[in-house]
């Protein structure tokens, strides 16, 4: 490696942990790791460390978990590290300008979209939901605004027609670390050539809320199919059928005319359950009833054939769900 940097790393989930692994493997001096405080998880709601914390501890790196970076103590602590650069990947805390100014080269952020499209918390999901054909990784210089800083590097991926946020997350996780290492190796030149974002092209990737994951059968089939893929696997779409909440893991759009009410099952067989919607129909192929595993429709029909029969109706939001 031609240019080893002294790095403060800030990140929390698995996507971030992959970038930390790459920095360590490449020989950069990761002098400290910032990550979110441990959170309760699982049935027992025991405190669980983040993916980044687990990796950092395994590598013998100092882990810091401040609740805020706006305190004098945080500033003093980070300043004392004398870092060349801070690398921020899906950290989850806002960095005030006073913190951004501490490292010699400032702070870099690895973001999972082609900025300025999809600034914000859920860029992977929103790109699929919107029907985007491409996405990628942008590395930018951080400033006080939300994902608004000058762009240092980009790498593009095509979004396939069957892409879920889970598969796209994996592909972006493979793409980001290599691009980050390239930037760090040529850091002064890359920063000098950074390109400002065009704010008028910006879109915002809002965090997913539970209400929007309930399928609205008044919408067209393509929109519903994209939602199903976009929110799989972390916020799986659902609808109510005979009072039961059915999670819909996989579904495809079918462009067929129908005279049925939206939400009604118009075909049911081993290859899927077809539900009428605003334009066309949605064929559900993998679903999950409460207390059970997600299964292909062919298996669900063994015990749920009456419930999934032609004529049964899913509830549209606002109509008794």
C-alpha distance (Angstrom), angle and dihedral (degrees) to the residues before:
residue distance angle dihedral
X1 . . .
X2 3.79 . .
X3 3.81 100.4 .
X4 3.79 119.2 31.1
X5 3.80 110.0 -170.2
X6 3.78 130.1 -156.4
X7 3.82 100.9 -123.1
X8 3.78 137.8 -169.4
X9 3.80 106.6 -158.1
X10 3.81 122.9 -155.2
X11 3.80 120.9 -173.0
X12 3.78 144.6 112.7
X13 3.87 121.6 -164.2
X14 3.80 132.6 56.9
X15 3.81 91.8 -87.8
X16 3.80 88.3 61.5
X17 3.80 93.8 42.6
X18 3.81 90.9 60.5
X19 3.81 89.3 58.1
X20 3.80 91.8 48.4
X21 3.80 89.5 51.8
X22 3.80 90.2 52.8
X23 3.80 93.2 50.7
X24 3.80 91.9 51.0
X25 3.81 93.9 44.8
X26 3.82 90.8 49.5
X27 3.80 91.9 55.6
X28 3.79 100.8 -108.8
X29 3.80 115.0 152.3
X30 3.81 102.8 -114.8
X31 3.79 98.4 -168.1
X32 3.82 96.8 -179.9
X33 3.78 141.5 -2.4
X34 3.80 125.3 -140.7
X35 3.79 116.8 -158.5
X36 3.79 139.2 158.2
X37 3.82 118.6 -81.7
X38 3.80 115.2 -92.2
X39 3.82 111.6 -81.6
X40 3.83 131.5 -152.3
X41 3.80 111.7 -103.6
X42 3.78 141.1 164.2
X43 3.78 129.1 30.0
X44 3.78 93.3 -54.9
X45 3.82 92.0 48.3
X46 3.77 90.2 -135.0
X47 3.78 118.4 167.0
X48 3.79 110.1 -92.6
X49 3.81 127.0 -165.4
X50 3.79 119.3 -126.8
X51 3.80 121.1 -104.0
X52 3.80 88.5 -108.2
X53 3.80 92.8 52.7
X54 3.79 91.8 51.3
X55 3.82 92.1 50.9
X56 3.80 93.6 44.7
X57 3.80 93.3 50.7
X58 3.81 90.6 48.1
X59 3.81 88.6 53.7
X60 3.82 92.7 46.9
X61 3.81 94.4 -114.7
X62 3.81 122.0 149.8
X63 3.82 110.5 -104.0
X64 3.81 122.3 -150.5
X65 3.82 121.1 -170.7
X66 3.82 108.1 -178.0
X67 3.80 117.7 173.2
X68 3.82 87.7 -140.9
X69 3.79 138.4 12.6
X70 3.78 93.2 -151.6
X71 3.80 95.8 86.6
X72 3.82 126.3 99.6
X73 3.80 87.9 -124.7
X74 3.81 92.2 59.9
X75 3.79 91.7 48.9
X76 3.80 93.3 49.7
X77 3.79 92.5 46.8
X78 3.80 95.2 50.9
X79 3.79 94.2 41.9
X80 3.80 90.1 55.6
X81 3.81 90.5 59.5
X82 3.85 91.7 69.5
X83 3.81 92.2 -148.0
X84 3.79 125.5 -176.6
X85 3.80 92.8 -147.1
X86 3.79 142.3 -2.9
X87 3.80 115.8 -137.7
X88 3.81 114.4 -156.8
X89 3.82 121.5 -166.6
X90 3.82 120.4 170.7
X91 3.78 91.6 -35.5
X92 3.79 100.3 155.5
X93 3.81 100.4 -143.0
X94 3.80 126.3 94.6
X95 3.80 114.3 -115.3
X96 3.82 111.9 -142.9
X97 3.78 118.9 -140.4
X98 3.80 91.3 -104.1
X99 3.83 89.2 62.8
X100 3.81 94.3 42.4
X101 3.80 88.9 57.0
X102 3.82 96.4 54.2
X103 3.85 104.2 82.1
X104 3.81 117.7 71.8
X105 3.82 91.8 -117.6
X106 3.79 96.8 30.4
X107 3.80 122.3 -126.8
X108 3.80 132.5 -43.3
X109 3.79 124.5 -155.5
X110 3.80 125.3 -156.7
X111 3.81 107.1 -149.7
X112 3.82 127.0 -173.2
X113 3.81 99.4 -131.6
X114 3.78 141.9 58.8
X115 3.78 97.9 -95.0
X116 2.95 138.2 -109.1
X117 3.83 82.2 35.1
X118 3.80 112.7 80.9
X119 3.76 105.3 9.7
X120 3.79 110.7 177.8
X121 3.78 143.6 42.6
X122 3.82 106.2 -35.2
X123 3.81 109.5 35.5
X124 3.81 96.2 145.1
X125 3.81 94.8 52.6
X126 3.79 95.1 42.1
X127 3.80 93.6 50.9
X128 3.81 91.4 55.8
X129 3.80 93.3 41.5
X130 3.81 91.0 53.1
X131 3.79 92.8 50.4
X132 3.82 94.6 -115.9
X133 3.80 114.1 175.4
X134 3.81 94.8 -151.1
X135 3.78 140.2 28.3
X136 3.78 134.5 157.5
X137 3.78 147.0 150.5
X138 3.79 126.0 -50.7
X139 3.79 122.0 -169.6
X140 3.78 112.0 -160.1
X141 3.76 141.0 173.8
X142 3.78 107.4 -105.7
X143 3.77 123.6 -120.6
X144 3.79 132.7 168.4
X145 3.85 94.7 -84.3
X146 3.82 123.9 84.8
X147 3.82 106.5 -87.5
X148 3.81 90.8 -33.9
X149 3.80 101.8 125.0
X150 3.82 128.7 118.6
X151 3.81 113.9 -77.5
X152 3.79 117.0 -115.2
X153 3.83 100.1 178.2
X154 3.81 141.9 -3.7
X155 3.78 135.9 -164.9
X156 3.82 123.6 -173.7
X157 3.82 134.9 -143.2
X158 3.78 129.5 -173.5
X159 3.82 115.1 -122.9
X160 3.80 108.3 -132.4
X161 3.81 123.6 -140.0
X162 3.81 91.4 -111.2
X163 3.82 95.8 43.5
X164 3.79 119.1 137.0
X165 3.77 124.1 -169.1
X166 3.82 86.1 -108.4
X167 3.80 95.3 57.2
X168 3.80 92.9 40.3
X169 3.81 90.5 49.6
X170 3.82 89.2 55.6
X171 3.79 93.1 49.4
X172 3.81 92.6 48.1
X173 3.80 89.9 47.0
X174 3.81 87.3 57.6
X175 3.80 92.4 46.8
X176 3.81 102.9 47.4
X177 3.82 104.9 60.1
X178 3.81 95.6 56.3
X179 3.79 91.8 49.6
X180 3.81 90.3 49.3
X181 3.80 91.9 53.0
X182 3.81 90.7 50.2
X183 3.80 90.5 53.2
X184 3.80 94.2 48.1
X185 3.81 91.2 49.6
X186 3.83 90.7 56.1
X187 3.79 97.6 28.2
X188 3.84 104.2 144.4
X189 3.82 92.5 45.3
X190 3.80 93.3 45.1
X191 3.82 92.7 50.0
X192 3.80 91.3 47.9
X193 3.82 90.1 54.2
X194 3.83 96.8 44.2
X195 3.81 113.9 141.4
X196 3.84 120.1 -137.0
X197 3.80 116.0 -124.3
X198 3.79 120.9 -111.7
X199 3.79 101.5 -122.4
X200 3.80 93.6 -162.2
X201 3.84 88.4 64.4
X202 3.80 93.5 52.7
X203 3.80 124.5 119.7
X204 3.79 126.5 -174.4
X205 3.81 123.9 -125.8
X206 3.79 102.4 -152.7
X207 3.78 120.2 -159.0
X208 3.82 113.1 -92.9
X209 3.80 114.2 -101.7
X210 3.80 125.4 -159.6
X211 3.80 95.2 -119.0
X212 3.80 93.8 62.7
X213 3.81 92.5 52.9
X214 3.83 90.9 67.7
X215 3.78 105.8 94.3
X216 3.79 116.2 -118.6
X217 3.81 105.7 -149.4
X218 3.81 90.8 -158.7
X219 3.81 87.6 73.5
X220 3.80 122.0 87.5
X221 3.80 122.3 -92.7
X222 3.82 96.2 -111.3
X223 3.81 91.7 54.4
X224 3.82 91.9 48.6
X225 3.80 92.7 47.7
X226 3.80 91.2 50.8
X227 3.82 90.8 49.0
X228 3.79 90.4 51.5
X229 3.79 91.4 53.2
X230 3.80 94.7 40.3
X231 3.80 95.4 54.9
X232 3.83 96.8 42.2
X233 3.04 120.2 136.6
X234 3.82 108.1 2.3
X235 3.84 101.7 40.3
X236 3.79 104.0 19.6
X237 3.81 116.6 -160.8
X238 3.79 119.0 -114.6
X239 3.78 145.1 -178.2
X240 3.81 134.6 -170.1
X241 3.79 119.8 -107.4
X242 3.82 117.1 -178.5
X243 3.79 88.5 -19.8
X244 3.80 94.3 -52.6
X245 3.78 122.0 116.5
X246 3.79 107.0 -124.7
X247 3.80 115.9 -164.3
X248 3.79 111.6 -144.5
X249 3.80 110.0 -149.9
X250 3.78 101.7 169.2
X251 3.79 131.4 19.5
X252 3.80 139.5 149.8
X253 3.80 133.8 -152.1
X254 3.80 119.8 -111.0
X255 3.77 118.9 -163.9
X256 3.80 100.9 -144.0
X257 3.81 129.5 134.4
X258 3.80 117.4 -119.4
X259 3.79 139.7 172.8
X260 3.78 94.7 -151.4
X261 3.79 128.0 115.4
X262 3.79 113.9 -96.3
X263 3.80 112.6 -93.5
X264 3.83 94.8 28.2
X265 3.79 120.4 126.1
X266 3.81 107.6 -118.3
X267 3.81 99.0 174.6
X268 3.79 133.7 18.9
X269 3.77 128.7 -175.8
X270 3.78 145.7 122.2
X271 3.81 92.2 -71.6
X272 3.81 93.3 55.4
X273 3.80 150.9 -59.4
X274 3.81 112.4 -88.7
X275 3.81 116.7 -148.9
X276 3.80 124.9 -167.7
X277 3.79 115.9 -123.7
X278 3.78 140.7 167.7
X279 3.80 95.7 -66.5
X280 3.80 117.9 7.9
X281 3.79 123.2 -23.3
X282 3.79 139.3 -77.0
X283 3.80 118.3 -125.7
X284 3.81 109.5 -151.6
X285 3.81 111.6 -153.9
X286 3.84 104.6 166.3
X287 3.81 123.0 31.6
X288 3.78 141.9 156.6
X289 3.79 131.0 -140.3
X290 3.84 120.0 -153.4
X291 3.80 113.5 -75.7
X292 3.81 92.9 10.7
X293 3.80 138.4 91.3
X294 3.77 125.6 -94.8
X295 3.81 106.2 -95.1
X296 3.79 139.9 176.0
X297 3.79 111.9 -95.2
X298 3.82 89.3 -114.4
X299 3.82 88.0 65.9
X300 3.81 95.2 40.5
X301 3.79 91.0 56.2
X302 3.80 90.2 63.5
X303 3.79 90.8 73.1
X304 3.81 103.9 12.7
X305 3.81 104.3 43.3
X306 3.82 93.8 124.5
X307 3.79 93.4 48.7
X308 3.81 91.5 47.4
X309 3.80 95.7 42.9
X310 3.81 126.8 126.1
X311 3.80 109.9 -81.3
X312 3.80 97.2 32.1
X313 3.80 113.2 124.6
X314 3.77 133.7 -140.0
X315 3.78 116.0 -143.2
X316 3.78 118.3 -108.0
X317 3.85 115.0 -139.1
X318 3.79 111.1 -88.9
X319 3.80 94.2 25.4
X320 3.76 102.2 96.9
X321 3.80 100.9 -57.2
